[in-house]
Amino acid sequence: MKQIDRIIEQVDGSMRIEGMPLSSMDKERIRRCAHSEGLVEAEIRALLKKHSSPVVTEHGQRI
């Protein structure tokens, strides 16, 4: 078994304990990121953008 597969298996096991197993897309993302530090930063930005909602101030401004 490759080291990256072992890492993914360990992360998946930990996430399963918390009731949040990794999807196949998550596992593939980890595989891609294991080879490129720059890709890690890009993936983090993409996930934050996808899962963040804009904050609306008391004056109705979105930030």
Secondary structure, 3 states (H helix, E strand, C coil): CCHHHHHHHHHHHHHHHCCCCCCHHHHHHHHHHCCCHHHHHHHHHHHHHHHCCCCECCCCCEC
